[in-house]
Amino acid sequence: MLANEMISDVILPLRTSDSGNTAIAWMDELRVSHLPIVNNEAFLGLVSEKDVYAMNDMEEPLGSYPLSLIRPYVHHDQHLFEVLRVLASLKLSLVPVLDELDNYLGCITREGLLEEIAESGSINQPGGIIVLEMNLIDYSLHEISRIVESNDAKILHCAIKTFKDSTRIEVTLKLNKIDVSPVIQTFNRFDYHILASFSEENNYDELLRERFGSLMNYLNI
């Protein structure tokens, strides 16, 4: 998934002629804490709520004030993971997308990115979840896949959670079968540590969103 495929069609950029009140009204309506500000097609930067509230007169145009604009962005042909890295490292509510000439194309919101992560994580597909705990040196996706497939199941998604100053990892597997008990039994026979398992569909969103949050925290270095 590339950045240009995730651009929101509801986020409009601010102009230097827009007032502070306009900026805050749009932020409230769109539930974001940043908005891009442009001059024609040129991306000037992101204006934040903090920037706007620091204005002495909210009726004045944004261009009348020396705003402390930051200029984070991704290019239209960059991957979803780069969008995630920029958004997480700067704690943004959206990420601007520019073309090869650095002209403004649009924005990707945090919620839109989460939806794409959910799609790529197969949240909407029926199946069960198994969470394994092991040392990093013992991790082998080939071996894990062999065990899963020996039970006539497939891995729809695999996510790894690491821990600072530790060789321990958690491996979360989303399978294409709701009943994962045969797979768990096989993992137990091979001395894998089962940290958790979920077989009900209403647990999918909660667990994978938790993993998304962990990934965001990991990237926020």
Number of C-alpha atoms within 10 A of each C-alpha: 13 15 24 21 13 20 20 16 9 10 18 14 20 19 17 17 13 15 20 24 17 16 25 20 12 19 17 12 8 15 11 19 18 23 26 26 26 17 13 11 12 14 21 18 19 25 21 22 16 12 17 20 13 12 17 10 15 16 12 15 18 25 14 12 15 9 17 12 14 13 13 16 22 24 21 21 15 14 15 18 14 15 24 21 18 18 25 21 14 14 13 18 17 27 27 27 25 22 14 9 8 15 16 24 17 24 26 25 25 19 13 15 22 15 15 16 19 17 12 13 21 21 23 12 15 16 24 23 28 20 19 20 18 16 12 15 9 12 15 10 11 8 11 17 14 13 18 20 14 13 15 11 20 18 18 19 15 16 15 16 15 16 10 8 6 9 12 15 19 20 20 22 24 27 25 19 19 16 16 21 16 14 20 22 14 15 17 12 9 10 9 16 14 17 13 12 18 19 18 13 15 10 14 23 15 11 15 20 17 12 16 18 14 14 18 17 13 16 15 15 9
